[in-house]
Amino acid sequence: DRSSACNFTSLVAYEWTAAPETNNLHRNIIFRNGKVPELPISSRDARKVSDLWAALDEQCNIEENGCEALIIPHNSNLSGGVMFAETEEDGTPFSRDYVKRRAEMEPLVELSQHKGDSECRIGVGTRDEFCDFELLPYGNFGGKFADFQNVAPSEGSFVRNALKKGLALEKSLGTNPFQMGVISSTDTHLGTPGAVREDQHPGHGGAGAPSSVTMPRGLPDDIDFNPGGLAVVWAEENSRDSIFDALQRRETYSTTGPRMKVRFFAGWNYADDLCARNDFVEKGYAGGVPMGGILPPMASSAPRFAIQALRDSGGLETPLQRVQIIKGWLDDAGNVHEKVYDVVGRAAGEATVDSQTCTTAGPGADELCQVWTDPDFRPGQSAFWYARVLENPTCRWQSYICNAAGVDCNDPGTIGEGMAPCCDTSFPRTLQERAVTSAIWFLSDPVL
């Protein structure tokens, strides 16, 4: 379970791998402890996700032996829009029982990993300029290998769109099936779940080649893939029960690799000087709810949010650029909207990176902290808010390798075997790593 130093805890888990028509519906099943079903419930045993819920209930959750499981959908960006469709698997509209079971069984969703990012996609339900991160040029598994199987990216593949849809579903059905916290992971197939540094990317794509096979030269991974992300959990202690409880209550956040430390609270009466106090965290809990929570009934005219972010101090140590709060809400006519607020930090363009050398320059912060009030809050409208912390620009993983190999895309003689992807302009040479917190919700009365 954990070492004597209390710095490592394992969780029993497996992956359910349904992919109808190559649309990814994979789920990770996480167990509270070592009491688990005799065999994993596979996508052959339970072909629909609702069958998976029922089987886990029968074999685990309703047992009195302490078995308990939760489910984390992942790689929704490759689901062909099916992961967050507003229908059950047979195409019928959501029932009250279905949305209730989904909310109970799937409290979290994966945001970013080796095969792209699922927060949002510019032009697909959003105009957010930062929704251009680790986008894939195909919308399902099949599209990577054959154009005839590809589908265009759609709103049902991205988490922010699902969070917005959930507000409307809660209003009409009494339960929000998409009230999900967020994590990220590597999805490594090499047993290296913490290997997320852009400058040390080992490639996560496959394993198992015999030692007699000579591996091809070139980049260690497909150019459209990336080093993946990390799941961060605010737990009372490093133990299975505490970690599982935190996952269930959604007190989690996602990073695209850097080990940033982020706190996010919402309440009605946080003091303006909270960031200057040594008891920021204690006051955050005492005066409101943390990431993943639901705001209590109104105590003032508008909610106040306390956000604190510290840069990664053990990796590339990239300074922080800014903190944003992303809001989604349901208007009086039943339409969903979103807005991005810059809360604290610097504007784009002040810090830069040279993609040919990966040298960075410009100002940034070791820590960013702010207490912020939503200026557009309306008490009759359900809403959610989550924080996004952006680092200064740095090189994407292939830039480090291509630069070290001396590749000059204007000189074909420098492009060695397997290095042609270095010159693929479809994929950026730089990026802005980020952390994204689980949302905090405010719920107006549902129409039942």
N, C-alpha and C positions, 0 to 999 in steps of 0.2 A: 504493500500500500504506500508506504513512504519510508525514506531512509531515516536513520537515527538522527541525522542532521536536520530533518524536517524541511528539506529543500527539493524533494521530488515526490510526486504522487502520480501513480498510474490509474487510469480508468479503463474498465473493460468496455469495449466498443466494437462495432463492425459496420459495414456499409451495405445498404440495400440498393440494388443497382438496376431498377427499372428504367428503360429508355425506349418507350414505344415510338416507332417510326424515327428512331435516332434522336428523339427529343429527351434530353437528360432530365430525369426526375429523381436522381440519386438522393438518398438520405443517409446520414450518419446516426446510428442508434447508440446512445451513451447510457450506461448503467450506473446506478448509484454505488454499487458495491460488487462483491464477487458472487452474489446470488443471482444467477442468470438462467435463462432457458437452457435445456439440455443441448439444443442445436440452434444456430442462428436462423431466424426466419428470413428466408431469401426471397428474391423477386420471382422465383419459381413457385415458392409456397404461397406467397401473397402477391398476386400480380397487380393489384391496385393499392394505392396508399391507404385507403379506408380499410382494406383487408389487413394491411400491416398493423394499423391501429388496433383492430379487433383481435388479431393474433397476439400482439403484445399484451393487451388487456387479459386475454385468456391465460397466457402462459407466464405472465410476469406481474403486471400491475395489480391484479385482483387477488394474487396469491398472498398468503399471510406469512410468508417466509422472509419478507424484507426485500424482495425483488422489486425494482422500480426503474423505469426507463423514460428517457425523453428523446426527441427526434430533432435533428438539425438538417433541413434541406440545404443542398449545396450545388454550386455551379448553375444557379438559375439562369445565368446569361446564356446557357446552351440548351435551354428547355424549349425553344421554339415558341415561347409565349405561353406554354402550358402550365408552368409551375404556379403562377399566380392568376390563372384563369378564374373567372367568376362563376364557374359551374363545377359540378361534381364530375367524376371521371367519365360517366356515361353521357355527359352533355346536358343533364338536367340542371335547373337552377339550384343554388345552394338551399338546403333545408336548415332549419334551426338546429337540428341534432348534429348535422355535418359540421357546421361552423363551430359549434361548441366543442366537438371532439378535436377538431383541428387546433383550436386555441389551447386546449388542454395538453395535447400531445406534442405540439411543435412551438415551443416558446421562443425559439431562436432561429436565425438563418445565417448562413455564411455569406459574407460580403465580398471578399477578395481571396484569390488563391492562384495557384500555378497556371490555371487555364482562364485567366482574365478576371475582370472586376464586374460586380453585379449591383453596385450601389445605384447607378443611373447611367443613362447614355444620352448625350446631347442630341436633340432632334427626336427623341422618343419619349414624349411626355415632359420634356424639360428643355430650357434654354440655358441652363447653368453651364458656364464656361469650364468649370472643373469636372464636368461629367464626360471628359475626354480621356479618362485614365484607363490604360490597359484594356482597350476595346479590341474585340476579335472581329475579323471580317466575315464571320459566319455565325449563324444563329442556333445551330445544333451540332451534334457530333458528326453527322453525315456530311454537313457542309464543309468540313475541313478537307474532306477527301474527294467529294464529287459535287459539282455545281448543281446537278439535278436534284440533289437531296437538300440543298441549302434553303433556308427560309430567312426572310428579312428580320432583323431585330424588332421586337414588339414590346409593348408596355408590360405584358404579362411575364416578361423575363427579368424585370429589374425591381429591386427591393423598394426604392422610394415610391415608385408607382403603386406597389402593393400596400405600403403604409397609407397612402392616400385613399386607395380603394377601401381599405379596412374601415375608415371613418364612416363612409356611406353604408357599408354593410352592417356596422354596429348600430347605426340609426334605424335601419329597416328590420334587422333580424335580432337585435338585442345582444349580439356577441360579435366581437371583431376577430375574425379568423387570422388576420394578418397583424396582430399586435405582438410583433416579434422583436426581440433584442437582436444584437448583431455580434458576430465574431468573424475572424478570418483564420485561415490555415494555409499550409503549403500544398496539401494534397500530394505530397511527395510519394513517389513510388520507389525510393531508394533508402528509406529508413532514416532520413535526415530532416526531421520536422522543424528544427530550429535554424536550418541553413537558408537564411532569407536575405543576406547582404547582397546588394547589387554588384559589388566589386569582388565577390567570391562565389558567384553562382555555379553550383556543380551540375546543374541540369536535374530536373525532377521527373523526366518523362518515362523512364522504364528501367527495368533491372532484370537480371536473370540470364544474361548472355554468358555462355561457357567461356572459360579462360582461354580456350583455343581460338576464339573469335577475335580478330583484330578490329577494334572499334574505329569507325570512320574519323578522319581528321575534320577539324573545323570547330564550329561553335558547339558547346556542350548541350544545347537544347534548341528546339524550334524557335525561330525568331519571334513568333507570335506568343510564345509562353514567357513566363517571368519567374522570379524566385519565390513568389507567394507571400503570404502574410502570416499574422499571429493572432491567436485568441488571447484576450486579457480578461481576467476574472477578479473582481473585488470580493475576496472571501475572508472570513474571520481568521482562518488558519489554513495551512497547507495539508488538508485531509480530504478524503473522498466525500464525506458528508457535507463539509463546508463548501467545497467546490461545486458539488451537485446542487446544493441549495441556491448558490449564487447564480448558476446557470438557469435554474427554474424561475428565479425572480428577475432575470434579465439584467443583473448588475454586471454587465460585460461591455467590452468595446473591442473594436477591430483596429489593427494596424496593417499597413502594407509591407511591413518588415521592420522598420525602426522600433525600438523599445521605448517609446514615449510613455510617460506617466500622465494620465488624464483623469480628472475628476469633473463631474457634471451634476449639479443639483438644481432643483426648482422648488420654489416656495412662494409665499406671499409677502414676506417682510424681511428679507435679507438686508443687512446694513450695507451702506455704500462702502464702508471701510473694511469689508470682510477679507479682501485680498491682503490687507496689511496685517492681519491677525495671525498669531501662531496656531489658533484653534480653528482654522478654515474648515477642516474636515468635520470636526465635532459639531460646529455650528451648522454646517451643511446638512448633516443628518437631523439635527435637532429642529431645524427650521423648515424642513421640507422633505423631499424625496430624492433619492439618487437616480442615476441613469437606469432606465427600465421601469421606473415607477409611474404611478398615476397620481396626479395632483389631487389633494383633498379639496373639499368645497371651498369656494372663494372666501378670502379673508380681507381682500383689498381690491382695488379696481383693476389690477393687472398683475400677472405672475412675474416674479423676478428669478433670474437664472444666475447661478454662480459657476463659473468655468475656470479651471486651473489646468495648465499643461506645462510639463517639463520635457525638455528635449532628451533624446537618447544620449546617454552619457557613456555608453560602452561600445558603440559601433563606429559609424562614420562621424558621429557627433555633429550632425548637421543642425544649424540653428533653425529655430521656428520662424516662419514668416507671418502667419496670421491665424486667428481663430474665427470661424464662422458658425452661425446658428442657422440651420435649415428648418423652416416651418412649413407644415402642411395643414390645411384646414378645410372644413366643409361649410360652404356658405348657406344662407337661408333658403336658397332654391335647390339645394342638394348637389351642387357642383363642387368639385375638389380643386384646390389651388395650392401653389407652393411659392415660397419666397426665400431668398438667401440674404442674410444680414452679415456684414463684416462687423465683428464685435470688438476685436482688439488686434493690434499688430500693424504690419506695413503693407503697402500696396504692391502689386506686381511690378516688376521691372527694376526695383532697387537692388535686388540681389541677382547675380547671374552665374552661369556655368559655361565654360568653354568645352564643347563636346569633343574637340580634338585632343584635349589634354586632361579633361575632367577637373580642371582647376576652378574653384569657386571663388567668388568675390562679392562683397557687399554686406550690408548690415543684416542682422537677425537677432533673435532672442534666445536666451537659455530658458526663460520661463515667461509665460503669458498668463495673465489672470484678469478677470473682469466680472463685475456684477452688472447685469443687463436686464432692462425691463422691456417687454414686448410692446412696442408703440401702437400696434394694430390689433391688440386683443379685443375680442368681443365675447362676452360671457355666454351668449346663446349659441356659440359655434364650437363644435368639437375640433380639437387640434392636437398636433404633436410637434415636438421640437427635438432636434438632436444637434450635437456639436461636431464640427469637422475641424481638425487641426492640420494645417498645411506646413510642411517644411519648405525651406528655400530650395530652389532647383538644384538637382544633381544629375549625374549621368545615369542613364539606363544601363542595364547589365552588359549588353553587347558592346557598348562604347569602350568599356575597360578592356575587353578582350581584343576588339578590333584595333584599338590604339596600340596595345602592347605588341600586336602582330605586325604593326607598321603598314596597315592597310590604308591606301590612298585611293579613293574611288575614282579619281581622275587619272590614275595610272594603273592600267590592267595588270601590269607586271608585278604589282605588289599584292594582288588578290590571290592568296594561296588556295590550295585545295580545301573545299568546304567553307570558305570565307566569303562567298558571294553574298550571303544574307547581310553582311556588314553594310552593303550598299543598297539595301532595300529601303527606299524612302517611305514606304507605307507605314513604317514603325518608327517612332521618334527616337532620337539619340539621347534625349534628356527627359526628366519627369519631375514631379513633385510628390514625394511620399507623403502619406497622411495617416491620421488616426480618425476614426469615426465612432462616436458613442452610440449606445442604444438610446432610443428615443424616450422622452417623457410625455405622457398623454394628459390632456384635459378632456373630460367627457361631459357633454351636455346630456340632458335626459333623452334616452332613445325613444323612438315611436314604436310601441309594441303592438 
